[in-house]
Amino acid sequence: MTNYRKQIFCEVLILGGGGAGLTAAIIASKQGFKTYVISKSEILQSHTIAAQGGINAALDPADDWRFHAYDTVKSGDYLADQDSVATMCYHAPEAIAWLKELGVDNPA
């Protein structure tokens, strides 16, 4: 077995090529940082792509983020931090719009 080592230099090193890791990489690189992502799987085979459930958000004008928050807390048996759930649900439509801008196929 041959040992192969390559030294790289970067300003931001991200471990994990799932949705959170790739989002961090996009943000860091757009801010001008030399960024690397290390992933144990190919980017298009990450766990995020395997999450078939999709993303939920109150996108319809007749819907309200508060209903989404209530459903999220209730389905989690009231174990989730309710302030965090409220923040997530309130900002979910913005996140969906941002993912669409990035070219994510049908984020909602």
SEKOLDO-553541 format. One record per residue (C-alpha): residue in one letter; chain; x, y, z. Coordinates in nm, 3 decimals. Each point is the difference from the previous one (the first is absolute). Example, Ala and Ser with C-alpha at 12.3 -4.5 7.8 and 13.67 -1.06 7.14 Angstrom:
% residues 2
a | A | 1.230 | -0.450 | 0.780 $
s | A | 0.137 | 0.344 | -0.066 $
//
This chain:
% residues 108
m | A | 0.000 | 0.000 | 0.000 $
t | A | 0.132 | 0.340 | -0.095 $
n | A | -0.042 | 0.288 | 0.239 $
y | A | -0.106 | 0.308 | -0.187 $
r | A | -0.010 | 0.336 | 0.170 $
k | A | -0.085 | 0.329 | -0.152 $
q | A | 0.025 | 0.320 | 0.194 $
i | A | -0.266 | 0.258 | -0.072 $
f | A | -0.048 | 0.348 | 0.133 $
c | A | -0.337 | 0.160 | 0.047 $
e | A | -0.177 | 0.251 | 0.219 $
v | A | -0.315 | -0.207 | 0.057 $
l | A | -0.005 | -0.379 | 0.029 $
i | A | -0.342 | -0.163 | 0.016 $
l | A | -0.042 | -0.359 | 0.111 $
g | A | -0.314 | -0.150 | -0.151 $
g | A | -0.160 | 0.037 | -0.339 $
g | A | -0.364 | -0.002 | 0.107 $
g | A | -0.236 | 0.294 | -0.024 $
a | A | 0.147 | 0.192 | 0.293 $
g | A | 0.359 | -0.053 | -0.113 $
l | A | -0.068 | 0.104 | -0.357 $
t | A | -0.198 | 0.303 | 0.117 $
a | A | 0.295 | 0.105 | 0.215 $
a | A | 0.233 | -0.050 | -0.296 $
i | A | -0.214 | 0.215 | -0.227 $
i | A | -0.019 | 0.280 | 0.255 $
a | A | 0.373 | -0.011 | 0.080 $
s | A | 0.107 | -0.008 | -0.364 $
k | A | -0.236 | 0.286 | -0.093 $
q | A | 0.170 | 0.205 | 0.271 $
g | A | 0.334 | -0.061 | -0.169 $
f | A | 0.145 | -0.270 | 0.225 $
k | A | 0.201 | -0.284 | -0.152 $
t | A | -0.227 | -0.288 | 0.098 $
y | A | 0.030 | -0.378 | -0.006 $
v | A | -0.263 | -0.263 | 0.077 $
i | A | 0.101 | -0.346 | 0.119 $
s | A | -0.269 | -0.264 | -0.029 $
k | A | 0.005 | -0.375 | 0.047 $
s | A | -0.244 | -0.038 | -0.288 $
e | A | -0.044 | 0.166 | -0.336 $
i | A | -0.182 | 0.331 | 0.024 $
l | A | -0.299 | -0.125 | -0.201 $
q | A | -0.026 | -0.305 | 0.227 $
s | A | -0.016 | 0.181 | 0.334 $
h | A | -0.262 | -0.076 | 0.262 $
t | A | -0.181 | 0.320 | -0.091 $
i | A | -0.088 | -0.131 | -0.345 $
a | A | -0.129 | -0.318 | 0.161 $
a | A | -0.248 | 0.193 | 0.216 $
q | A | -0.308 | -0.065 | -0.208 $
g | A | -0.237 | 0.182 | 0.235 $
g | A | 0.079 | 0.340 | -0.145 $
i | A | -0.016 | 0.334 | 0.174 $
n | A | -0.307 | 0.155 | 0.159 $
a | A | -0.085 | 0.368 | 0.012 $
a | A | -0.310 | 0.217 | 0.007 $
l | A | 0.024 | 0.129 | -0.357 $
d | A | -0.369 | 0.044 | -0.081 $
p | A | -0.134 | 0.344 | 0.094 $
a | A | -0.296 | -0.175 | 0.168 $
d | A | 0.240 | -0.194 | 0.223 $
d | A | 0.186 | 0.140 | 0.301 $
w | A | 0.342 | -0.084 | 0.140 $
r | A | -0.161 | -0.041 | 0.344 $
f | A | -0.196 | -0.305 | -0.123 $
h | A | 0.325 | -0.147 | -0.133 $
a | A | 0.167 | 0.065 | 0.336 $
y | A | -0.286 | -0.158 | 0.193 $
d | A | 0.002 | -0.310 | -0.224 $
t | A | 0.378 | -0.030 | 0.038 $
v | A | -0.008 | 0.025 | 0.380 $
k | A | -0.296 | -0.236 | 0.029 $
s | A | 0.148 | -0.264 | -0.232 $
g | A | 0.321 | 0.011 | 0.207 $
d | A | -0.197 | -0.084 | 0.317 $
y | A | 0.077 | 0.350 | 0.132 $
l | A | 0.368 | -0.091 | 0.039 $
a | A | 0.130 | 0.263 | -0.245 $
d | A | 0.109 | 0.342 | 0.122 $
q | A | -0.307 | 0.205 | -0.086 $
d | A | 0.186 | 0.328 | -0.051 $
s | A | 0.233 | -0.170 | -0.249 $
v | A | -0.294 | -0.159 | -0.181 $
a | A | -0.176 | 0.337 | -0.022 $
t | A | 0.313 | 0.163 | -0.145 $
m | A | 0.045 | -0.281 | -0.253 $
c | A | -0.365 | 0.008 | -0.111 $
y | A | -0.011 | 0.379 | -0.022 $
h | A | 0.307 | 0.009 | -0.226 $
a | A | -0.077 | -0.317 | -0.199 $
p | A | -0.150 | 0.184 | -0.303 $
e | A | 0.318 | 0.211 | -0.030 $
a | A | 0.213 | -0.316 | 0.016 $
i | A | -0.210 | -0.165 | -0.273 $
a | A | 0.040 | 0.307 | -0.223 $
w | A | 0.378 | -0.002 | 0.058 $
l | A | 0.024 | -0.370 | -0.087 $
k | A | -0.191 | 0.067 | -0.323 $
e | A | 0.248 | 0.278 | -0.084 $
l | A | 0.282 | -0.251 | 0.048 $
g | A | -0.166 | -0.234 | -0.247 $
v | A | -0.122 | -0.266 | 0.241 $
d | A | -0.255 | -0.211 | -0.183 $
n | A | -0.344 | 0.037 | 0.163 $
p | A | 0.112 | 0.091 | 0.353 $
a | A | -0.359 | 0.021 | 0.123 $
//
